[in-house]
């Protein structure tokens, strides 16, 4: 009797250790949530054990013309571009072409303030030697000390608000410097490298860092919080901070590949999702407000994304947002489970916490930090 009992006990332990599978939310539940928040269009993908298990869409890509949102509809990737770009950079790290901790003085042929013409104009930093302390790791962890964009400054000029590496402060400006390193330091073209190293690798046929004419026949326009339509912005040049046009099908392939670690070394994959710099601010935006919050989830900057300690183990996420776009990806390392949510309606962010809960179960995702308006629903 002892052997069968031991076997049964081992089976029970194995079952207890296995993570629950990511769930597929019934269509009627998704439509109900969308209707409650007046969401016009929504795309959702589920990844389980590192494989895409579901890709679905609901609603409209253009309400006025009654054009449906489909799995192959072109949508704006917004800041989901940043971790995709970071993934490409980690390939360069693996090849020995980029050192994450090298100062800009060794990565660029000229001093950073010497670049004084658009799209790379950093002449505002002349006279402030702190630019010499910047490294790719500091830029990828959003601890450069810059505002999110220079155009939010009263005088529209770029400046340091704190010493590089001192704390987290989300900034697209850091991505522009990383792109400068790729293009002027390494002599590579960002759009081509992203296409070859990331999009083609994962079979993302309808994703590009540049606008493509063939995107026009199935394109999603955006909708603001007031329900106003915003025409899609056709990007004329690659931007590491957020020029990616994509589809939910392609984003599912991308994040499944990233969660599996394909295309980079195990060390680079681990570094990307490793807590690099503790985040102590109470919210992500506004970006320059310091904080002393001790997040129980151990919230931290990874490389191009944000990490946290979930009840299931290590986890990470990245959002993407503008006036007519709301995107979110959450991945749990345990079971390699992800939910990928794209919307051409910024109001969709209001239902993302509930959709994520229905797909991944209860998590410790720091919604309040990501969305300052968030208040947990009573259980």
Secondary structure, DSSP 8 states (H G I E B T S, - for coil): -HHHHHHHHHHHHHHHHS--------HHHHHHHHHHHT--EEEEEEEETTEEEEEEEEEEEETTTTEE--TT-BEE-TTHHHHHHHHHHHHHHHTTS--TT-BHHHHSSS-GGG-EETTEE-GGGTT-GGGGG-BHHHHHTT-SS--S-GGGSTTS----SS-TTSS----HHHHHHHHHIIIIIS---HHHHHIIIIITTTT-TT-BSS--GGGGGGB--EE-TT--EE-----SS--TTT--EE-HHHHHHHHHHHHHTTTS-HHHHHHHTS--EE---S-SSSTT-------TT--EE-SSSEEEEETTEEEEEEEEEETTEEEEEEEETTTTEEEEEE-SBGGGHHHHHHHHHHHH-S----HHHH-TT------
